[in-house]
């Protein structure tokens, strides 16, 4: 998966649906996450195609109710 504006937009749409505000979406990107051993989703996303795919899969998994 490549990092493009459509990928970011899709992730943010799902995050907004779950979190309810643009402010919380921003905070999510910049907050340490246990899933990535305390790294932020933004830092994982910026590592390249593998990081983009990881963040995308994580958000989609939680968005569709599989994440509990």
Buried (B, 14 or more C-beta within 10 A) or exposed (E): EEBEEEBBEBBBEBBBEBBEEEEBBBEBBEEEBEEBEEBBBBBBBEEEEEBBBBBBEBBBEBBEEEEE
